[in-house]
């Protein structure tokens, strides 16, 4: 049901690390009674402004911080390994004419590489105390769980980007497509 009256301007202040979802017109809710998640998407709930405080990570529960980090890592990898607009057919004459959601861009490339470099300095994390049979898992955990298969499948579209991302995470990559196809997923797992 779409609201009939105009909505007041919304300023979003996420209580986690802020991975970008706070600026969309989508809201996802856990429905534990039904053992599922559901979402709504309406332009009218898109915030006018989002205020993200990176200091929030210092006070959030350990697992929330970890799962937010997984989400950020995967978004950085997705952004950096996206097919550049110059390889898209058909493609716009200039990068600024492409749809905003399409392909990599110089700004996201720089920050994605930096995020990958920083994340390679961490350690592997497995949440041994998280109930394995619980149906509703945190978003960041679900994203990183499926990322290995995603990147293995997507590598042939842009192998040089996947190889560079794996290098940023500390892997040694020869450049042979079949190795590249395995190395980023292996580095993630």
N, CA, C and O of each residue as an XYZ file, in Angstrom:
756
protein
N       0.840     -1.176      0.000
C       0.000      0.000      0.000
C       0.884      1.238      0.000
O       1.732      1.397      0.878
N       0.693      2.100     -0.963
C       1.476      3.325     -1.087
C       0.803      4.422     -0.269
O      -0.409      4.610     -0.376
N       1.574      5.157      0.554
C       0.980      6.246      1.331
C       0.300      7.269      0.415
O       0.810      7.601     -0.655
N      -0.855      7.755      0.855
C      -1.611      8.719      0.058
C      -1.128     10.149      0.275
O      -1.232     10.983     -0.624
N      -0.605     10.434      1.454
C      -0.133     11.781      1.762
C       1.365     11.858      1.541
O       2.061     10.846      1.622
N       1.868     13.057      1.263
C       3.321     13.182      1.079
C       4.065     12.805      2.362
O       3.617     13.108      3.469
N       5.185     12.151      2.194
C       6.003     11.758      3.337
C       6.875     12.927      3.764
O       7.291     13.741      2.939
N       7.146     13.003      5.049
C       8.082     14.002      5.543
C       9.490     13.575      5.146
O       9.741     12.381      4.980
N      10.410     14.517      4.990
C      11.791     14.132      4.654
C      12.366     13.209      5.734
O      12.157     13.427      6.927
N      13.084     12.190      5.304
C      13.659     11.204      6.210
C      15.175     11.348      6.222
O      15.814     11.379      5.170
N      15.741     11.434      7.417
C      17.195     11.431      7.578
C      17.537     10.127      8.290
O      17.108      9.900      9.422
N      18.312      9.272      7.625
C      18.644      7.955      8.165
C      19.960      8.011      8.930
O      20.935      8.602      8.467
N      19.977      7.393     10.096
C      21.188      7.287     10.904
C      21.350      5.806     11.248
O      20.777      5.334     12.230
N      22.131      5.066     10.442
C      22.269      3.633     10.704
C      22.994      3.374     12.018
O      23.869      4.138     12.427
N      22.616      2.291     12.660
C      23.242      1.933     13.930
C      24.362      0.921     13.742
O      24.967      0.477     14.718
N      24.643      0.553     12.492
C      25.769     -0.343     12.218
C      26.802      0.431     11.414
O      26.900      1.651     11.545
N      27.567     -0.258     10.590
C      28.690      0.372      9.903
C      28.280      1.202      8.696
O      29.079      2.003      8.210
N      27.082      1.040      8.208
C      26.651      1.821      7.057
C      27.307      1.354      5.779
O      28.376      1.842      5.411
N      26.667      0.400      5.089
C      27.237     -0.125      3.846
C      26.519      0.407      2.620
O      26.778     -0.061      1.511
N      25.637      1.358      2.783
C      24.942      1.953      1.654
C      23.453      1.699      1.636
O      22.707      2.451      1.009
N      23.003      0.651      2.312
C      21.573      0.331      2.271
C      20.734      1.411      2.935
O      19.536      1.524      2.677
N      21.368      2.203      3.792
C      20.616      3.257      4.469
C      20.206      4.391      3.527
O      19.472      5.294      3.930
N      20.669      4.351      2.293
C      20.309      5.402      1.333
C      19.382      4.890      0.237
O      19.206      5.556     -0.782
N      18.793      3.727      0.432
C      17.898      3.165     -0.582
C      16.442      3.292     -0.145
O      16.149      3.648      0.997
N      15.559      3.001     -1.053
C      14.134      2.990     -0.756
C      13.653      1.600     -0.396
O      12.498      1.260     -0.655
N      14.512      0.797      0.193
C      14.147     -0.572      0.561
C      14.322     -0.763      2.062
O      15.200     -0.164      2.684
N      13.482     -1.595      2.620
C      13.593     -1.950      4.033
C      13.358     -3.454      4.156
O      12.365     -3.978      3.651
N      14.271     -4.137      4.824
C      14.170     -5.583      5.032
C      13.899     -5.820      6.512
O      14.520     -5.202      7.376
N      12.970     -6.715      6.790
C      12.592     -6.993      8.170
C      12.695     -8.482      8.450
O      12.357     -9.310      7.603
N      13.165     -8.816      9.646
C      13.123    -10.199     10.116
C      11.712    -10.470     10.625
O      11.136     -9.656     11.346
N      11.170    -11.604     10.251
C       9.862    -12.033     10.746
C      10.049    -13.392     11.420
O       9.667    -14.420     10.860
N      10.642    -13.401     12.632
C      10.977    -14.662     13.295
C       9.781    -15.590     13.479
O       9.923    -16.811     13.401
N       8.608    -15.020     13.722
C       7.407    -15.844     13.909
C       7.145    -16.717     12.683
O       6.650    -17.837     12.803
N       7.480    -16.196     11.507
C       7.269    -16.925     10.255
C       8.560    -17.540      9.712
O       8.557    -18.156      8.646
N       9.662    -17.372     10.448
C      10.979    -17.873     10.065
C      11.374    -17.421      8.659
O      11.779    -18.225      7.819
N      11.245    -16.113      8.427
C      11.632    -15.581      7.120
C      11.977    -14.103      7.241
O      11.776    -13.475      8.280
N      12.493    -13.585      6.168
C      12.726    -12.154      6.033
C      11.837    -11.674      4.897
O      11.526    -12.427      3.975
N      11.438    -10.428      4.973
C      10.634     -9.855      3.902
C      11.048     -8.405      3.737
O      11.686     -7.825      4.616
N      10.688     -7.842      2.633
C      11.087     -6.472      2.387
C      10.023     -5.673      1.679
O       9.105     -6.212      1.061
N      10.175     -4.381      1.789
C       9.344     -3.465      1.023
C      10.275     -2.533      0.274
O      11.396     -2.265      0.706
N       9.803     -2.058     -0.824
C      10.593     -1.125     -1.616
C       9.639     -0.054     -2.129
O       8.719     -0.331     -2.898
N       9.879      1.160     -1.688
C       9.071      2.296     -2.113
C       9.965      3.524     -2.193
O      10.777      3.775     -1.303
N       9.809      4.262     -3.237
C      10.591      5.482     -3.396
C      10.348      6.447     -2.226
O      11.248      7.185     -1.826
N       9.136      6.433     -1.689
C       8.793      7.394     -0.635
C       9.523      7.134      0.683
O       9.530      8.016      1.543
N      10.134      5.968      0.881
C      10.890      5.740      2.120
C      12.392      5.948      1.922
O      13.182      5.716      2.837
N      12.776      6.378      0.741
C      14.196      6.647      0.489
C      14.600      7.909      1.258
O      13.976      8.958      1.102
N      15.639      7.808      2.082
C      16.051      8.969      2.868
C      16.552     10.123      2.000
O      17.136      9.926      0.934
N      16.307     11.308      2.487
C      16.837     12.508      1.859
C      18.342     12.588      2.121
O      19.104     13.091      1.295
N      18.752     12.082      3.283
C      20.136     12.183      3.728
C      20.432     11.020      4.667
O      19.556     10.577      5.411
N      21.658     10.530      4.631
C      22.090      9.516      5.595
C      23.333     10.029      6.308
O      24.254     10.553      5.681
N      23.346      9.875      7.593
C      24.502     10.262      8.402
C      25.117      8.968      8.927
O      24.495      8.249      9.709
N      26.331      8.681      8.496
C      27.004      7.440      8.881
C      28.180      7.785      9.783
O      29.059      8.559      9.403
N      28.192      7.216     10.958
C      29.270      7.450     11.916
C      30.128      6.194     12.019
O      29.702      5.211     12.625
N      31.337      6.205     11.435
C      32.181      5.009     11.492
C      32.586      4.629     12.915
O      33.018      3.500     13.152
N      32.453      5.551     13.858
C      32.783      5.244     15.254
C      31.783      4.258     15.874
O      32.068      3.650     16.905
N      30.611      4.104     15.241
C      29.612      3.154     15.767
C      30.186      1.760     15.918
O      29.780      1.014     16.809
N      31.119      1.402     15.061
C      31.656      0.038     15.080
C      32.340     -0.281     16.410
O      32.429     -1.445     16.800
N      32.820      0.745     17.099
C      33.509      0.517     18.375
C      32.569      0.036     19.477
O      32.995     -0.656     20.402
N      31.295      0.402     19.377
C      30.368      0.047     20.451
C      29.355     -1.032     20.059
O      28.555     -1.456     20.893
N      29.381     -1.474     18.815
C      28.404     -2.499     18.429
C      28.879     -3.880     18.873
O      30.075     -4.094     19.073
N      27.948     -4.812     19.025
C      28.340     -6.176     19.401
C      29.342     -6.758     18.394
O      29.303     -6.451     17.203
N      30.220     -7.587     18.898
C      31.312     -8.151     18.094
C      30.816     -8.757     16.777
O      31.356     -8.448     15.715
N      29.808     -9.605     16.837
C      29.332    -10.265     15.621
C      28.690     -9.292     14.644
O      28.812     -9.463     13.431
N      28.011     -8.277     15.155
C      27.424     -7.264     14.266
C      28.542     -6.561     13.504
O      28.421     -6.319     12.303
N      29.628     -6.231     14.198
C      30.773     -5.591     13.537
C      31.385     -6.522     12.490
O      31.710     -6.086     11.385
N      31.541     -7.779     12.827
C      32.134     -8.748     11.896
C      31.261     -8.918     10.663
O      31.761     -8.896      9.538
N      29.954     -9.088     10.867
C      29.062     -9.294      9.723
C      28.958     -8.037      8.867
O      28.823     -8.129      7.647
N      29.020     -6.867      9.491
C      29.056     -5.618      8.718
C      30.333     -5.564      7.889
O      30.317     -5.131      6.737
N      31.440     -6.007      8.482
C      32.706     -6.056      7.746
C      32.645     -7.002      6.561
O      33.154     -6.689      5.484
N      32.023     -8.164      6.754
C      31.839     -9.095      5.631
C      31.057     -8.425      4.510
O      31.404     -8.552      3.336
N      30.008     -7.715      4.879
C      29.162     -7.040      3.890
C      29.975     -5.999      3.120
O      29.900     -5.928      1.893
N      30.746     -5.198      3.843
C      31.579     -4.172      3.203
C      32.622     -4.824      2.291
O      32.833     -4.366      1.168
N      33.274     -5.886      2.766
C      34.270     -6.589      1.958
C      33.651     -7.082      0.651
O      34.214     -6.881     -0.425
N      32.502     -7.720      0.752
C      31.869     -8.257     -0.466
C      31.433     -7.150     -1.410
O      31.562     -7.291     -2.626
N      30.913     -6.040     -0.867
C      30.537     -4.922     -1.736
C      31.770     -4.324     -2.420
O      31.709     -3.934     -3.586
N      32.877     -4.255     -1.697
C      34.112     -3.746     -2.309
C      34.559     -4.663     -3.442
O      34.939     -4.193     -4.515
N      34.514     -5.968     -3.201
C      34.886     -6.923     -4.253
C      33.938     -6.835     -5.445
O      34.381     -6.849     -6.594
N      32.635     -6.744     -5.178
C      31.660     -6.623     -6.266
C      31.916     -5.367     -7.085
O      31.873     -5.391     -8.315
N      32.183     -4.276     -6.388
C      32.406     -3.004     -7.067
C      33.662     -3.053     -7.928
O      33.648     -2.646     -9.089
N      34.747     -3.556     -7.347
C      36.008     -3.567     -8.089
C      36.004     -4.563     -9.242
O      36.593     -4.296    -10.289
N      35.355     -5.697     -9.063
C      35.394     -6.724    -10.108
C      34.288     -6.565    -11.147
O      34.171     -7.388    -12.055
N      33.483     -5.524    -11.023
C      32.421     -5.287    -12.015
C      33.042     -5.020    -13.385
O      34.131     -4.456    -13.490
N      32.351     -5.423    -14.400
C      32.811     -5.228    -15.771
C      32.874     -3.731    -16.077
O      31.861     -3.045    -15.942
N      34.033     -3.203    -16.485
C      34.130     -1.782    -16.815
C      33.182     -1.412    -17.960
O      32.886     -2.232    -18.829
N      32.719     -0.178    -17.940
C      31.755      0.243    -18.960
C      32.340      0.129    -20.363
O      31.596     -0.059    -21.325
N      33.669      0.242    -20.497
C      34.287      0.159    -21.830
C      34.151     -1.226    -22.446
O      34.305     -1.388    -23.656
N      33.860     -2.235    -21.607
C      33.716     -3.600    -22.122
C      32.257     -3.991    -22.332
O      31.969     -5.104    -22.772
N      31.350     -3.092    -22.023
C      29.925     -3.401    -22.187
C      29.493     -3.139    -23.618
O      29.908     -2.161    -24.240
N      28.665     -4.015    -24.123
C      28.133     -3.844    -25.475
C      26.622     -4.025    -25.395
O      26.169     -5.068    -24.924
N      25.827     -3.060    -25.831
C      26.229     -1.709    -26.210
C      26.591     -0.911    -24.963
O      26.219     -1.270    -23.846
N      27.312      0.160    -25.175
C      27.706      0.999    -24.047
C      27.506      2.464    -24.415
O      27.474      2.814    -25.595
N      27.371      3.312    -23.409
C      27.232      4.744    -23.677
C      28.549      5.328    -24.175
O      29.608      4.726    -24.001
N      28.479      6.482    -24.784
C      29.674      7.133    -25.320
C      30.646      7.548    -24.227
O      31.861      7.504    -24.424
N      30.118      7.951    -23.076
C      30.961      8.386    -21.960
C      30.504      7.685    -20.681
O      29.331      7.331    -20.557
N      31.423      7.479    -19.723
C      31.045      6.793    -18.477
C      29.915      7.490    -17.728
O      29.081      6.825    -17.113
N      29.878      8.827    -17.771
C      28.854      9.537    -17.013
C      27.450      9.374    -17.596
O      26.474      9.794    -16.974
N      27.337      8.777    -18.771
C      26.031      8.553    -19.387
C      25.454      7.173    -19.081
O      24.308      6.891    -19.431
N      26.232      6.315    -18.434
C      25.738      4.969    -18.132
C      24.819      5.019    -16.907
O      24.876      5.965    -16.122
N      23.982      4.008    -16.750
C      23.164      3.940    -15.532
C      24.077      3.867    -14.310
O      25.139      3.246    -14.366
N      23.678      4.486    -13.225
C      24.512      4.539    -12.021
C      24.849      3.166    -11.463
O      25.903      2.990    -10.851
N      23.979      2.199    -11.663
C      24.193      0.876    -11.088
C      25.114      0.014    -11.942
O      25.414     -1.116    -11.557
N      25.565      0.502    -13.071
C      26.219     -0.362    -14.049
C      27.731     -0.171    -14.086
O      28.219      0.926    -14.356
N      28.454     -1.224    -13.818
C      29.895     -1.235    -14.036
C      30.704     -0.543    -12.961
O      30.164      0.097    -12.058
N      32.004     -0.689    -13.080
C      32.911     -0.070    -12.125
C      33.149      1.378    -12.526
O      32.828      1.787    -13.642
N      33.712      2.140    -11.610
C      34.053      3.525    -11.921
C      35.303      3.902    -11.143
O      35.634      3.244    -10.157
N      36.006      4.951    -11.569
C      37.295      5.280    -10.950
C      37.235      5.506     -9.442
O      38.156      5.104     -8.730
N      36.186      6.133     -8.940
C      36.112      6.405     -7.506
C      35.919      5.112     -6.722
O      36.626      4.863     -5.746
N      34.958      4.289     -7.151
C      34.743      3.037     -6.414
C      35.944      2.115     -6.557
O      36.250      1.354     -5.639
N      36.627      2.171     -7.689
C      37.809      1.327     -7.887
C      38.886      1.637     -6.848
O      39.443      0.726     -6.236
N      39.177      2.919     -6.651
C      40.228      3.321     -5.710
C      39.877      2.863     -4.300
O      40.703      2.249     -3.623
N      38.658      3.157     -3.852
C      38.289      2.821     -2.477
C      38.067      1.334     -2.297
O      38.301      0.807     -1.210
N      37.625      0.650     -3.324
C      37.478     -0.801     -3.225
C      38.840     -1.456     -3.059
O      38.998     -2.360     -2.238
N      39.827     -1.007     -3.834
C      41.177     -1.570     -3.695
C      41.740     -1.306     -2.299
O      42.384     -2.179     -1.715
N      41.504     -0.117     -1.767
C      41.994      0.196     -0.430
C      41.313     -0.696      0.612
O      41.969     -1.189      1.529
N      40.014     -0.903      0.476
C      39.297     -1.779      1.410
C      39.832     -3.203      1.334
O      39.973     -3.871      2.359
N      40.129     -3.669      0.126
C      40.679     -5.016     -0.029
C      42.061     -5.113      0.601
O      42.378     -6.109      1.252
N      42.891     -4.082      0.412
C      44.230     -4.085      0.995
C      44.147     -4.152      2.521
O      44.843     -4.945      3.155
N      43.301     -3.325      3.093
C      43.157     -3.292      4.544
C      42.607     -4.618      5.066
O      43.066     -5.117      6.093
N      41.624     -5.191      4.362
C      41.019     -6.434      4.848
C      41.991     -7.603      4.796
O      41.815     -8.577      5.528
N      43.005     -7.529      3.953
C      43.967     -8.631      3.869
C      44.855     -8.692      5.105
O      45.579     -9.667      5.302
N      44.805     -7.665      5.931
C      45.631     -7.639      7.131
C      44.954     -8.321      8.318
O      45.551     -8.459      9.386
N      43.700     -8.746      8.126
C      42.939     -9.376      9.205
C      43.153    -10.869      9.259
O      44.078    -11.408      8.652
N      42.299    -11.513      9.982
C      42.383    -12.958     10.166
C      41.076    -13.601      9.734
O      40.042    -12.937      9.659
N      41.126    -14.885      9.452
C      39.901    -15.616      9.135
C      39.011    -15.626     10.363
O      39.491    -15.656     11.496
N      37.717    -15.601     10.126
C      36.780    -15.602     11.241
C      35.682    -16.622     10.998
O      35.058    -16.624      9.937
N      35.446    -17.475     11.961
C      34.346    -18.421     11.915
C      33.595    -18.286     13.224
O      34.199    -18.370     14.294
N      32.315    -18.083     13.160
C      31.497    -17.875     14.347
C      31.031    -19.216     14.894
O      29.960    -19.705     14.535
N      31.843    -19.805     15.765
C      31.559    -21.138     16.290
C      30.314    -21.174     17.166
O      29.680    -22.221     17.295
N      29.952    -20.030     17.775
C      28.806    -20.071     18.683
C      27.492    -19.656     18.022
O      26.478    -19.511     18.705
N      27.498    -19.466     16.709
C      26.250    -19.104     16.025
C      25.478    -20.376     15.708
O      26.033    -21.293     15.102
N      24.214    -20.452     16.101
C      23.449    -21.693     15.894
C      23.360    -22.059     14.414
O      22.823    -21.280     13.627
N      23.875    -23.227     14.016
C      23.892    -23.589     12.600
C      22.513    -23.845     12.006
O      22.353    -23.780     10.787
N      21.522    -24.132     12.828
C      20.193    -24.439     12.292
C      19.278    -23.222     12.260
O      18.133    -23.332     11.822
N      19.739    -22.101     12.698
C      18.894    -20.912     12.710
C      18.660    -20.456     11.273
O      19.607    -20.277     10.508
N      17.393    -20.270     10.916
C      17.043    -19.929      9.531
C      17.407    -18.495      9.175
O      17.807    -18.225      8.043
N      17.278    -17.585     10.108
C      17.525    -16.175      9.821
C      18.951    -15.816     10.206
O      19.258    -15.635     11.384
N      19.805    -15.715      9.223
C      21.188    -15.360      9.515
C      21.411    -13.903      9.133
O      20.703    -13.380      8.272
N      22.376    -13.241      9.752
C      22.647    -11.845      9.434
C      23.024    -11.667      7.957
O      23.623    -12.548      7.340
N      22.660    -10.516      7.418
C      22.883    -10.240      6.001
C      24.350    -10.420      5.604
O      24.646    -11.098      4.619
N      25.264     -9.820      6.361
C      26.681     -9.916      6.013
C      27.178    -11.346      5.978
O      28.012    -11.697      5.144
N      26.669    -12.179      6.883
C      27.052    -13.589      6.891
C      26.502    -14.305      5.660
O      27.193    -15.132      5.065
N      25.265    -13.994      5.276
C      24.699    -14.648      4.085
C      25.427    -14.207      2.822
O      25.608    -15.001      1.899
N      25.844    -12.944      2.775
C      26.562    -12.437      1.599
C      27.920    -13.119      1.460
O      28.276    -13.576      0.374
N      28.677    -13.188      2.548
C      30.009    -13.780      2.463
C      29.929    -15.288      2.240
O      30.830    -15.872      1.637
N      28.869    -15.920      2.717
C      28.696    -17.362      2.518
C      28.513    -17.708      1.047
O      29.013    -18.730      0.579
N      27.803    -16.865      0.325
C      27.559    -17.129     -1.102
C      28.601    -16.485     -2.008
O      28.633    -16.770     -3.205
N      29.450    -15.624     -1.462
C      30.420    -14.882     -2.280
C      31.394    -15.795     -3.018
O      31.756    -15.516     -4.161
N      31.814    -16.864     -2.388
C      32.774    -17.767     -3.022
C      32.220    -18.283     -4.346
O      32.902    -18.225     -5.369
N      30.999    -18.781     -4.333
C      30.378    -19.287     -5.568
C      30.139    -18.155     -6.563
O      30.319    -18.337     -7.768
N      29.737    -16.994     -6.065
C      29.492    -15.850     -6.951
C      30.750    -15.461     -7.717
O      30.720    -15.312     -8.939
N      31.853    -15.297     -6.993
C      33.081    -14.848     -7.654
C      33.659    -15.916     -8.575
O      34.241    -15.592     -9.610
N      33.504    -17.171     -8.212
C      33.961    -18.240     -9.104
C      33.185    -18.188    -10.427
O      33.763    -18.354    -11.501
N      31.897    -17.959    -10.337
C      31.047    -17.894    -11.530
C      31.341    -16.645    -12.365
O      31.335    -16.708    -13.595
N      31.596    -15.515    -11.707
C      31.737    -14.237    -12.412
C      33.141    -13.944    -12.928
O      33.306    -13.050    -13.758
N      34.145    -14.661    -12.469
C      35.526    -14.385    -12.863
C      35.739    -14.301    -14.371
O      36.430    -13.381    -14.809
N      35.195    -15.195    -15.194
C      35.454    -15.114    -16.635
C      35.009    -13.796    -17.282
O      35.528    -13.424    -18.334
N      34.063    -13.093    -16.673
C      33.603    -11.827    -17.252
C      34.676    -10.748    -17.169
O      34.738     -9.873    -18.033
N      35.515    -10.798    -16.149
C      36.547     -9.773    -15.968
C      37.707    -10.358    -15.152
O      37.931     -9.940    -14.016
N      38.446    -11.321    -15.721
C      39.467    -12.043    -14.949
C      40.584    -11.159    -14.407
O      41.098    -11.415    -13.319
N      40.965    -10.124    -15.148
C      42.062     -9.279    -14.664
C      41.672     -8.545    -13.380
O      42.518     -8.352    -12.506
N      40.417     -8.134    -13.252
C      39.958     -7.470    -12.027
C      39.905     -8.457    -10.862
O      40.266     -8.113     -9.737
N      39.461     -9.669    -11.130
C      39.406    -10.683    -10.079
C      40.816    -11.042     -9.608
O      41.037    -11.251     -8.416
N      41.762    -11.115    -10.534
C      43.153    -11.403    -10.173
C      43.719    -10.282     -9.307
O      44.380    -10.550     -8.304
N      43.466     -9.029     -9.686
C      43.960     -7.892     -8.908
C      43.325     -7.881     -7.511
O      44.008     -7.604     -6.525
N      42.038     -8.176     -7.424
C      41.372     -8.225     -6.119
C      41.998     -9.311     -5.244
O      42.223     -9.091     -4.054
N      42.278    -10.472     -5.820
C      42.915    -11.557     -5.063
C      44.300    -11.130     -4.586
O      44.689    -11.434     -3.458
N      45.047    -10.427     -5.441
C      46.376     -9.928     -5.032
C      46.245     -8.961     -3.857
O      47.039     -9.009     -2.918
N      45.239     -8.081     -3.912
C      45.033     -7.126     -2.825
C      44.713     -7.835     -1.512
O      44.992     -7.312     -0.433
N      44.132     -9.016     -1.609
C      43.827     -9.801     -0.411
C      45.005    -10.675      0.015
O      44.893    -11.458      0.959
N      46.140    -10.538     -0.688
C      47.354    -11.241     -0.286
C      47.671    -12.506     -1.044
O      48.630    -13.196     -0.697
N      46.896    -12.842     -2.078
C      47.137    -14.074     -2.840
C      48.183    -13.846     -3.926
O      48.358    -12.725     -4.404
N      48.869    -14.902     -4.306
C      49.785    -14.880     -5.446
C      49.018    -15.434     -6.636
O      48.469    -16.534     -6.576
N      48.985    -14.660     -7.720
C      48.178    -15.037     -8.882
C      49.045    -15.001    -10.125
O      49.742    -14.016    -10.370
N      49.007    -16.074    -10.916
C      49.809    -16.137    -12.139
C      49.134    -15.445    -13.308
O      49.816    -14.931    -14.195
N      47.820    -15.420    -13.329
C      47.107    -14.804    -14.439
C      46.431    -15.800    -15.355
O      45.688    -15.393    -16.248
N      46.661    -17.093    -15.168
C      45.987    -18.116    -15.964
C      44.524    -18.147    -15.516
O      44.240    -18.243    -14.322
N      43.592    -18.067    -16.482
C      42.171    -17.934    -16.158
C      41.681    -18.971    -15.159
O      40.986    -18.617    -14.206
N      42.018    -20.227    -15.347
C      41.520    -21.255    -14.434
C      42.050    -21.051    -13.018
O      41.355    -21.335    -12.042
N      43.290    -20.554    -12.908
C      43.819    -20.271    -11.573
C      43.101    -19.067    -10.984
O      42.710    -19.076     -9.817
N      42.928    -18.028    -11.801
C      42.241    -16.827    -11.333
C      40.831    -17.184    -10.879
O      40.346    -16.669     -9.872
N      40.184    -18.056    -11.620
C      38.811    -18.456    -11.298
C      38.731    -19.121     -9.921
O      37.696    -19.048     -9.259
N      39.806    -19.762     -9.491
C      39.820    -20.445     -8.195
C      40.414    -19.595     -7.079
O      40.021    -19.740     -5.922
N      41.352    -18.711     -7.404
C      42.142    -18.068     -6.354
C      41.350    -17.064     -5.516
O      41.502    -17.050     -4.295
N      40.509    -16.222     -6.129
C      39.735    -15.273     -5.331
C      38.761    -16.007     -4.407
O      38.702    -15.685     -3.220
N      37.996    -16.982     -4.907
C      37.142    -17.741     -3.985
C      37.934    -18.447     -2.881
O      37.490    -18.483     -1.734
N      39.106    -19.011     -3.216
C      39.923    -19.683     -2.195
C      40.425    -18.674     -1.171
O      40.492    -18.978      0.020
N      40.776    -17.484     -1.623
C      41.264    -16.446     -0.721
C      40.151    -16.011      0.230
O      40.404    -15.707      1.396
N      38.921    -15.984     -0.275
C      37.779    -15.579      0.549
C      37.400    -16.643      1.574
O      36.878    -16.314      2.639
N      37.656    -17.912      1.265
C      37.164    -18.963      2.173
C      38.138    -19.317      3.268
O      37.849    -20.181      4.096
